[in-house]
């Protein structure tokens, strides 16, 4: 049933976009672009509860658009800030977002935010335990963004890497490069282990893209 839901989301998104459902506005900006931009502007200073900062949302948006990604998985929805940035990008590429959170309150608020931003038709928001659901999701994925329990980052990575398309991207939040002497700045206990794990895989190239807050690691799977 969930696979069918994802398929229907993708079909609906493609139909809306191909029919010009977003509508062209002044200066070439679509009606959907204008709605999302206005929503983000209205909430700019109110994102709390473990959401990414705007700069990191913009980086994720750019990664999706630049690479033409269509199949995106987010582990850790919070109240939807990063999901809105990614779904906005997916509106341009014709893709869809699957996002997971275990907390009922955060999930409910995120769903309301997705609808208010006009992007809910692109998003399959799941209320679930990511430890159980992530390994069960079939993929394939073009981008996976991890922003959940820090001590499980490596396990999430192990679960999704076999389903990550060649040329795909594995991004993770609250990961910092080590200081001199090998010490990690990140306070999240498992992110240092994750950094060592992902940078030890020869099929990935990992960096911290400019424009972010210097704690968003981006690892591209070589083609």
N, C-alpha and C positions, 0 to 999 in steps of 0.2 A: 504493500500500500504506500509506503514512504517513497519507494522508487517511482511509483506512478505519480505521486504528488510532485516530486522534483521534475519529472518529465512534463507535467501539465504546466508547472511554473515557467519552464523554459519555452514551451510552446506559446503560452500567453504573452510572455515578454517579447518573443519574436514577432507575434502578430501585432501587438500594440506598436512596436517600433516600426515595422514595415508599413503599417497603415498610417504612419505619421501621427500616432496618438499623442506624442509628446508636444507636437505643435510648434511651429517656429514663431519666436517672439522678436522683439526689437533687438537689433544688433546681431541677429543670427542665433540668439540664445533661445532654446526651446522652452515651452511652458513648464516641462518637468525640471529642467535646469534651474529655472527661476524659482520654482517652488522649493526645491532642495536647498538652493542657496539661501533663500529667505528663512527657511527653517533652521539651518545651521547658524545663520547670523543671529536669530532670535535666541538661540540656546548657547551661544559661544562661551559665555562665562558660567554656565550652570552645569557642565558635565562633571559628575563626581562618580563615586562608587566604582573605582577601578577602570574607568574609561581611558582610552589613549588621548594624549593631547592632540590638538588640531594639526600640528606639524607632522605627526606620525600618520594621522589619517590622510593627509595630503600625499605623503610618500606612498602609502598603500594604493591610493587612487591612481597615482601616476604609474606605478608598476603594472597595474591591470591594463590601463589604456595603452601604454607603450608597447606591451607584449601581446595585446589582443586576447588576454585571458578571458575565458568564459565559464569555467567550472571552479568555484571558489568555496573552500571550507574554512570556517572560523571556529576555533575552539575557545570558548569564553566570550559570550555575547556582551556581558554586563548590561547596560541599559541602551546599547545600540549605537554609540558614536562611531566606532570603527566600522560597524556594519553599514551604516549610512554612507560613509565615504566609499566603501568598496562597492556597494550596490549602485551608487551613483555612477561609478566607473563602468560597472557591468551593464548599465542602461545604454552606454555608448558602444559596448562590444557585443551586445546581444546575449549576455550570459546571466547566470543566476548564482545566488549565494545560499549556502546551507550554513546555519550558525547554531551553536549549542550552548546552553547554560543550564546549570543544575538548580539555580535558585529561582523559585517561583515568582518572587517579587520582582527581581531584575528582569526575568523573562517577560512578565506581563508589561512592565514599563517599556522594554525594548520593542515589543510588538506594537504598542501604542505609538511609539516614536517612529517606527517604520511607516506606519499608516499616515501619521501626520506629515511626514516628509514626502509622501507620495510614492514610496518605493516598495511597499509591502508586496506588490505583485511579482517582485523579483526575488523575494526572500522566503526561504523555508526555515522558519525559526523553530527549533526543537527544545523542549523542556526535557532534559535527560542527563544522565550521568555519562560524561564524556569518556570515562575509563571504560565503560561498557559499549557505548555507541560508536566511538571513533573506529575501533578495530572492525566493527560490523558493517560500516558504510562501504559500498563497493567501489566508489571512485569511478573513473580516474579524476584526478584533480590537477588543475593548472597552477593554483596557488592555495597553500594552506597557511593560515595565520594562527599561531598559538599564543594565547594570552589568558591562561587559566592557572591552575595550581602549579607553582614553580618546580616543585620536586617531581613532577610527572612529565616535564618537558621532553626528556629523552625517550620516555615510553611512548608519548604521542608521536614523536618523530619516527620511532621504529615502526609504529603502526601505519603511518601514512606514506613513508618513503616508497614502499613497493607500489603504491597507487598514484604516485606523483609522475606526471607526464615528463618525458624528456624535454628539457628547456623550461620546466616548471620551477616554481619558487616555493621555498619553505621559509616563512618569516616568523620571528618570535620576538615578543615584547619583553622589556625589562631584562635584557641581556646586555652586558657591557664587556668590552674587550678587557683582557687582564692588564693590570698595571705592571710596571717593571718589577721583576721578582716573582711574577706569576700570580699575584693576588688579584682577586676579582672585586670590582667596586659594587656589583649588584648585591642588594640585601636579600634577594630571593634565593634561598639555599640551593636549589637545584639548577639554577641557570648557569653557574660556572661549569658544572658537570655537562650540561647540554652543550655549551660552547666548545668544550674539549671534544665532545662526541662528534658534533657536526663538522668541526674543522679537521677532524681526523679521517673523514670519509673522502677518498680521492675523487669521487664522482660529483662533489659539490665544491662550489666556490663561494666563500662567505665574506661579506663585507658589512660595513655600517654606513648606509648611504647618507650623503650630505643632505641637509634640509630637515632631518629628523632630530630627535632629542638625544642622539648618541647612545640609545639603549634599544634600538630596533635592529636586530640582526637579520640579514637577508641572504639566503643561501640558494643559489641557482643550481639546478641539476643539469649537468652537462649533456648536450645532445649526442 
